[in-house]
Amino acid sequence: MLIKKGISVAPGFVIGECYCLDSNEFPIQRRSIPAADVPRETARFQVAHASAVEELQGLAERLSGKIGPTVGILEAHLKLLQDQGLVRQINEEIVRNRYAAEYAVYHVCRRYRKRLTALGEGDFFAARAQDIQDIERRFLTHLTGRRRVDISKLDKPVIVVAHELTPTETAGLDREKIIGFATDGGGRTSHTAIIARSLGIPAVVGLDSITADVVGGDTLIIDGSNGMVIVQPDEETEKKYRALERNYRNLELKLSEELRDLEAETPDGCRIRLLANIDRPDDIRAALDNGADGVGLYRTEFLYVDPRDLPTERTHYEAYRRAHAEMGGREVVFRTLDLGADKFDLDGTSKEKNPFLGCRAIRHSLRNIEMFRAQLRALLRASEHGPTRIMFPMISSLQELRQAKDILEQTRQKLRAEKVPFAPDIGVGIMVEVPSAALLIDMLLDDVDFVSVGTNDLIQYTLAADRLNEKIADLYQPAHPAVLRLLQRVLEESAKREKPVSLCGEMAGEPVYTILLLGLGLREFSAAPATLPEIKQVIRKVTLKEAQEVAQKALLFRDATETLEFLRKRTKRILPDAF
């Protein structure tokens, strides 16, 4: 029996037969063609392009209405496929440089990926680069005639093991036949991970060498709740996981049916706000379906996919107005732009060596003030359509906060002078996601209306552990004593000044931390929509006194592993089938 530890991207338990998916890489060599062959080569590309569009349209139509976020991702891929700029550039490479169609596709898509990579190394741009790679493979499949086995048409239930799965491959999975998957690469916030969670397929990624450790026909266990894959389990382990699989399925049905319309309230009457993290407008439906009270983190980076075509104020405004319309009067907290480099660089030559420590988030906005003003104008204008709060990311000093607020106030004054209407009562807050902000929170609170703790970054900066690096995944520990002390400080200082605090990192969506966070004083959780029912279940089963006792004991542990084990045991009493 072999146990592999990876990154959990979709919870649940499943046991099944391994199906190894061959690599879908296309080794494309630079190849020129005679001038006489150019018309034939452009025609080949046009046929491949039309076939790729038709194929993806068919997939989107088949899945329409079944899994909300997935259809939005497929529509985005369709837009990329149909983008005239992309098509024109590929045709130009064939005509001007006399490249073979395969190499022209590879060359142009590679250039697009480099541009996206130059913008930063965060989750958002990694997902966009993966989208481009998926489009490239789709083109090359039709040009070369080579493709993987169609995993949407398997004849028996299997667990797919691959080096990686593209978003459209994941979207095409038949839930009746593909019961789980595991990959060498990948991260929790990729589009593939989002789709896996939407489909309810237990999945573990970032396993490094799972494709080398299994062969087709092996029995596998996917423990998506704890990020483990077990190869060829012994009889006792398999029996244990059969029970976990059955119990978890029953828990999912119970939570979705019983909890959606109930309040997130502790047995002793403390009302908790459950908010949703939104990556793009299509996620709003999932938020409402899972009973969200509002949006605690509306990420705006989706508007910046193409660095050659920056969003206008109108583009921003329409997106935010639509969000308010769909939320039906519920509050939306918009995070201003969180890009990862100091400028849009079209050839990738000025990529930063340490982008996470570089010119990202509010630093980028304060160096690109006109771009920042356009977003702020749109947010203020859209506030007429629903309750709005504006949040500045990655604040590390009082000076940064005051600079950002000054620009916001100047923008307000300009709109007043132009007689453009906007709501007068827009809350302004910050994300606490670097240790300096947590340590200076008593100084920052006087200048804000609310605080949101971004634990994804706070943990990685506090522990010097890259949250996207699977090689050091064991060092990225939300339960680390240093992290818990910073959270305690932020919550205690905010309570003294009666300033609301939400927590919008992945930690907020993991039930194992819910009791602890309640006990530390958190009253607003903002998480991925699909995680809200489980969080609500924990809240409705624990009193504040119990939660405070758990938090006090958790703060005494000196080791994150001990703390996590303690929290698991306490949470398991409430959600025994989730672990």
Secondary structure, DSSP 8 states (H G I E B T S, - for coil): -EEEE-EEEE--EEEEEEEE-----------B--GGGHHHHHHHHHHHHHHHHHHHHHHHHHHTTTSHHHHHHHHHHHHHHH-HHHHHHHHHHHHHS-B-HHHHHHHHHHHHHHHHHHT-SSHHHHHHHHHHHHHHHHHHHHHH------GGG-SS-EEEEES---HHHHHT--TTTEEEEEESS--TTSHHHHHHHHHT--EEE--SSHHHH--TT-EEEEETTTTEEEES--HHHHHHHHHHHHHHHHHHHHHHHHSTTS--B-TTS-B-EEEEEESSTTHHHHHHHTT-SEEEEE--GGGGS-TTS---HHHHHHHHHHHHHHHTT--EEEE----SSSS--SSSTT--SSGGGSS-THHHHHHSHHHHHHHHHHHHHHGGGS-EEEEESS--SHHHHHHHHHHHHHHHHHHHHTT----S--EEEEEE-SHHHHHTHHHHGGG-SEEEE-HHHHHHHHHT--TT-GGGGGG--TT-HHHHHHHHHHHHHHHHTT--EEE-SGGGG-GGGHHHHHHHT--EEEE-GGGHHHHHHHHTT--HHHHHHHHHHHTT-SSHHHHHHHHHHHHHTT-GGG-
